[in-house]
Structures are given as C-alpha cells and as structure tokens.
Amino acid sequence: MKLKDIFKMEMYKNRNNKPYLLVIAILTAMASISTFLGIGMIEGKISVETLLIPLIVFTILGLAVFSLLYPFHLLNADYQNKVISLIFASGVSREKYYFVKISATIISCFIAIVAVLIIPAITFLLVYPSFFVEAMQQIFKEFSFMNITSFLLMTIFSWLAYFVTLTTSVIITKGKVAGIFLFIGFSFAVSIIQSMFQVPIIVSSVLENGNINSLFYENIAFSIFQIIVFALIGLAVLRKQDL
C-alpha cells in the first residue's frame, strides 16, 4: 500500500468519526454563542453575565479536554479496534504508519480547532475591524519581524513535540487509557528539564538585555530535541511490538 493511500485512509476514518464530530459541533456552538453574547454585552445590548461567564468557562475547559482526548482517540483507534496488526500484515511498514498517523492526526486536529474558532474570529473581525488593525499595528511596532517569526516557529515545533510525545505514549501503552497518564507524566518531566535551561536564559538575556529571541530559540531547540527523542522511542517500541 502506498503512502498516499494510507494517508487517505486515515483522513477518511478521522472525518467520519461521528461521536467526535458531534463534540466539535457542540464546541463550535458554545464558542459562537459565547461570542455573540459577549459582543452584545460589550455593546450594551444585553446583560447576561450570569450565563456568559459559565458558558465561557465550560467552552475553555471543553477545548482543553478536547485538545487532549481527540488526538489521543485518533491515535489509539487502531489499537482499540484491533486492526493495527491487520494493517501491518497487509504490508504497511511500521515506519510509514507512524509518520502517516501523526500527520493525519495533526491535520485533523488543526481542522477541528479552526472549525470551532472560525465563527468567533470572523465575528470579532467584522464587528471590531479597527481594533484588529490597531492590535496588528501594535504587534509590528513592539516586535520585530524576527521576533514574530521566532514565535511562530516556536509555536509550530511545540505543537509537533506535543503530538510526537502523545503518540509515543499511545504506542508504549498499546492504546490503553494509561497512555493519557503516561503522556501527562512525560510532559511534567519535560517541563522540569526545560525550566532548568530556561531560567539562566531568562535572567541573562530577557531580563538583563531584553532579548526575547533567546527564549524563543531555546524553546525551538528544546522542542526539536524532544521531537527527536520521543520519535526514536516511539519507533523503537513500535518496531518490536508484538501485536
């Protein structure tokens, strides 16, 4: 089976996952309603503080939980459905499967987040275009092109590191729920190790010299290191796994 065919198969499974499509629809509705109510309050048209605050809290909590459970579900589905051994028996190499699975999961999660946030973003842009323009002008005034580029790269690599670490946790636990707790443990350990490197940089570069790029570069380098380490661990376990 070709790499393209494996990817198409994964994307087909992801976009036909009805329970999570329903969750995405509910989160989209909650985010949209929160936006409309918030704008109504800002404009003084309505007064719904008692409803708006809990709705915003539940929307944020829902997104936080969804950002963990949705990719975990996509990654462990083949283990739970007992089809991963059939996939490998059909001639799909474990290395191809690993990279395709991560790629399909990242793209599916990105589409889901965009679907949830697109209505609030467009609504605010249409209602308050001048605020958006002023905010962008302020960002470009305060930060250089290098600062913005470094921040975007840091965000991308941090996101990749998140998915690679989660994938490794799923592989080690063979898709069991324990994988979530293993991922949390990995994340906690990584944050402790990273903070040991960040503190000297924050003190010497950011606080003393105001050079925020050093912190961005450190985050990028550490994320790349995290990706390599956990990708190697995940691939090594997957190659030897008895399915």
N, C-alpha and C positions, 0 to 999 in steps of 0.2 A: 504493500500500500504506500502510495506516495505521500510526501509530507503535506502537500496541499490538500489531499483527500482527508487526511487525519484532522487537519485544522478545520476543514468544512464540517466534518462530523462532530467535532467538539462544539463549534459555534451553533450548529443545529440543535444539539442537546441543550445548550445553555439558553437559547432563545425560546425553547419550548418547555421550559421548566415552569409549569403553571402555578404552583404554590408561591414561588418567589416572584413571579410576575405580578401576582396579586399583592404581595408585600410592597413591591415597587410602586404599584398603583396607589396603594394606601398612603405610603410616604409622600408621593407626589401630591396627593390631595391635601394631606396635612400641611405640607410646606406651602402650597398655593393658598390655602385658607388662611394660614398664619400671615402670609404676605399681604393679602387683601385686607385683613383685619388690622394689621399694623399700619398700613397706609391710611386706612380710614381713621385710625386714632391720631396719627400724625397730622392729618388734615382737619381734625376736629369734627369729623362727620359722625362718628360713633364713639361710644365709651364701653369697651368690653375688656377691661383689664383682668377681671376675674376669669375670663375664658381664654384670653390671649396668652397670658403667662404660662398656664399649664400646657396649652397646646404647643407653644414654642419649646418648652422643656421636653415634652414627650416626643416631639419631632427630632430634636437634637439627640436625645437618648436612642430613639429608633434608628437614626442614621449611624450612630456609634456602634450599636449592636449589629446592625445590618452590614456595616463595613468589615466586621469580623466573620459573622456567620455565613454571609452569602459566598465570599470566596472560599471559605472552608467547605461549604456544601459542594461547590463546583469541583473542588479539588478531590474530595473524598467520595464523590458519587460512584466512581467506577469500583472502588473498594467495597462500598456498601451494597452495590448491585451485583457483586461477584462476577463482574465481566472483565476485570483487568487482566486476568490470566488468559481469557479468550482473545483479548486484544493482542497480547504478546505472542500467543500461539498462532495467530494469523500472519505473523511475520513482521509485525511492527517492532522496531528496535526500541529498547527501553530509553535510550538517549533521546531519540526523536520524540517519543511520547512525553518525556519530561519537559522538553522545551516547548512543545506544542501546547501541552496542558497549561503551563504558566502563561504563555502568550494569549491563549483563548480566555483564560480566567481574567487576566488584566484588562483585556479589551471589553469583556462582558461587564466587568465591574465599572469601568470608565463610562460605558454607555448607560448603565443603571444610574450612576451618580448624576450624569448630565440630564437624564430624564427627570430625576427628582428635582434638580435645582434650576432647570432651564426656565420654567414659568416664573419663579420669583426673580431670577436675574433679569429677564426681559421686562417684567412688570416694573421693577425699580428703574431700569434704564429708560423706559418710556415715560414714567411719571416724573422722575428726577434726572433728566439728561444733563442739566447744568451741574448738579452735584457730582455726577460721574466724571464729567470733563474736568472739573476743579480737582477732584481726587487724583486723576491721572496726571494732571499738571503738577500737583504737589509731589507725587511719587517721583516723576522725572526731574523735578527740581532738587529734591533732597538726596536722591540716589543716582549714581552714575549708571551708564549702560552696563558696565562691568558688574556692578552690584546686582542689578536686576537679572543679568544672565547667570551669575553665580547662584542667585537664589532659585531660579528656575531649574538649573541643573541639580542643585541640592534637593529640591522637591522631587524631581524625577527619580534620582538614584535612591532616595529614601523610600519612595513608593516601591521601587523594584526590590529593594532589600526586604521590605515588609512581605511581599509576595513570595520571594525565594525562601525566607525563613519559615513562613506558614506552610509552604509546600514541603519543605524538609520535615516539619513536624507531622504533617499528614502521612508522609511516606514512612517515617520511623514507627508510627503507631498504627499503620495499615488502615488509616481512615477512621479510627475509633475516636470517640468524644474526648478521650485523654489527650488527643492532639492539640486541642484548644489550650489545655492547661500547660502542655509542653511548650507551645508557642509563647504563652504568657511568661513562662519561666525563662525561655531563651531571650525574649525581649527585655526582661528585667535585668538579666545578666549582661546583655549587650549595652544597655543604658548605663549600667555601673561602670563598665570598662571604658565606654566612650567619655563619660564625665571625667574620668581620670586624665584624659588627654585634653579635654576642653577647658578645664579650669585654668591651666597655665596660659592657654591662648587667649582666653577672655581677659585675664589680668594684664598680660603683656601687650597684646595687640588692640583689643577692643577698648578697654578702659583707659589705658595709657596713651595710645596713639589714635584711637577712634577708627581703626582699620577693621571694619566688619567683614571684609572679604576673607580674612584669615580664618574666621569662624566658618564661613561658607565652604572654603576649600577643605578644612578639616572634616566637615560633615560629609562632603563629597568623597574624599579619600576613604573615610571610615565606612561609608555605605558600600563603596566598591569592594573593599576588603570583606565586609560582611556578606555581600553577594557571592564572592568567590568561595569563601569558606563554607557557607551553607549550601551552595550549589554542589560543591565537591562532596560534601557529606551526604546530601540527598541522592546524588547519582551513585555514589559508592554503595549506599544501602539498597537502592532500587535494583542495581545490577545483581546483588547477591540475594535478594529477597525471594523466599520460597512462596510462590503463590499457587 
